[in-house]
Amino acid sequence: MNIKHAVVALSFVFGSFVMANVSAGEVEDRISERLTQAVPGLQVVSVKESEAKGLYEVQSNNGDTIYTTADGQYLMTGDLLKITDQGIANVTEAARADSRRQTMADFGDEGVISFPAKNEKAVVDVFTDIDCPYCRKLHDEVPQLNDYGITVNYYAFPRSGPNTASFRKYESVWCADDQQAAMDAAKAGRKVADASCENPVREQFELGSRVGVTGTPAIVLEDGNMVRGYVPAQRLAEGLGLL
């Protein structure tokens, strides 16, 4: 069940959640327990006090973020914004970025198909679908990105999912003797020889779902922020402060 679809139901479930002389840790544990019971299949990754006094931030395994009052009676979905001297800051997106950075670090880069820059100044992790037109457009600019000092690490995210032609195509690319050449050929629309082996394509696909990938290309920066969709090489380099 999607968290957003469960909010109304949860309001009633939490109606009896009464706070009385309990510690912060107990509040967080109780919120996690109640959410898990109320939403079948939900896995709560973390519960912590948000910087907005009186609200708790809940992160789930599918990347959703919700906020709840300490008594658990009221829930809110959507992004929490904060007015600062510099303008409006997105508190929720900053938390997502931090969580995404940690998740990517824990997963590691073993098994990626990498196009390294000789004079590496930055690394981007790109969740890609071989058959996605804008992924192909981005791939055409990988040499330019490398020239700017940007290493491109590809993670698999065939949007059609497991047991589909696109998914098997990525597996063939990963299992090829020369992964880079096979990726170049596949991105150019050329046939890649069918190949099978033990591979991390499914694990990378599931990782993408965990860090909030909903479309491709999805470019994860080193600080955990995500650029959704195609960005020209020069603009990406500018955004990274390399130009």
C-alpha positions, 0 to 999 in steps of 0.5 A: 500500500502506498503511504499517501493512500494510507494517510486517512486510515492512519489518522483513525488508527493513531487516534488512540496513540496517547503520549504520557511521560515517555522518552524520545526513543520510546516515541520513535519506536512507538511511531515506527511500530504503529506505522508498520502495523497500519501499512502492510508491507511498509518497512520503516527505515528511520524515525527522528525528530524533524527540525520543525518542532513537534513533527517527527520525520519518518523515512520508509524503504521505498523512499517516501517521507512522511511527518507525524505529530508526537502523539501520532494522531496527525500525519502529513505527506509532502515536502517540508519547507523552511523560510530562511534569510536566503529564501525557501529551503526544502528540508525534506529534499535535504534529508532525502539527499543525505539518506540517498548518499548513505544508501549509495555508499553502503551499496558501493560501486562494485558491479557498475559499468564505469566510464572513468575520467583520466583527470577525475574531478567528480563522479556521478552515478547514473541509473540508466535504461539502455532503451531510454532515448534520453539515456542514449542522448546522455551516453553520447556525451559521456566522452565530453563529461570525461573531458570535463573530469567527470567519471560516469558510473552506470547502475542498471534501471531497466524501467520495464522491470525484471523478465523483460527484453530490456532487462535481459539486454542490460544483463547481456551488456553486463556479461559481455567481455568488454562492457564498455564496448557493449554499452556503446553498441547497445546505446547506439541501437546495435545488437549485442550478443545474448549473454548470461552470467551471475550479475547485479542488474536486479540488485541495482534495479532494486537500489534505484527504487530505494533511492527514489528513481522514478525515471531515467536517466537519474543522475545521483551526485556525490552529495546525494542530490539527484538530477532527474532526466537528461542534462547537457554535459556542459550544464552538468559540469557547470552545476558541479562547479567544474566550469 
